[in-house]
Amino acid sequence: MSVELKSAVELEGMRQSGRINAQIRRLLWDAIRPGVTGLELDQLAKKAIKEHGAEPTFLGYAPMGKPPYPGAICYSVNEELVHGIPGGRALQEGDIVTIDLGVTYKGWVSDAAFTAVVGDVGDEARALIETTRRALWAGIEEMKPGNRLGDVSHAIGAKAGTYGIVTGYGGHGVGRKMHMEPHVPNYGRAGTGLRLQAGMVLALEPMFSMGAPATEETDDDWTVVMCDGSLSAHWEETVAITANGPEVLTRLD
Ligand code: MG
């Protein structure tokens, strides 16, 4: 496995991309309310990305013979896990919505996601979302030189409790391209796997479900849903490993 190490100059490029990503996620977060549609949020993202002189990384992305992805954001509501396509349905009180955003700035990609609530969703959904967010930050804390990739994966998975851990998707290296080595599973054994070094940049992205963790793709070829229709949550940050520990490049202030 060859994992890219970023130089100080390259890391500065990643930082700039990450800052733009955070600003646009903040805009989207603030725009979420009953009545707004995925298409409206996608337009908001497209416009803001352009204003920053950046490009939407996801737009036109077409891996492995898939149709080109049509949005700037992935927009996944309730039992939709990831890669949902923004559409014309209005958000309703009680929905939960995951927005995943890729930004490319001067060739550097940042990738981050959050799950937000629409109005009052009840304690169960809130607990799922909060547990998934904490799992992300538990993984981030392990991103130190000398630790192993398994320490990160284990820290994430250990937070799941009774929730399902989605195993078909996970984190990844990120840099000039969105998906790079290594794959970062959301479960694993501490003390095993790749040795972490300063200069590595990884996107960590835990995904937990209220029910069974099995997923399937719908016939739009993109949207991934939970097979049992249960709620799911997803959080992601792009994080650099530095000599001083983790630096969260996409952090929302
Ligand atoms: Mg990602």
Residues whose N, C-alpha, C, O or C-beta is under 5 A from the ligand:
A	BS01	MG	D111 A203
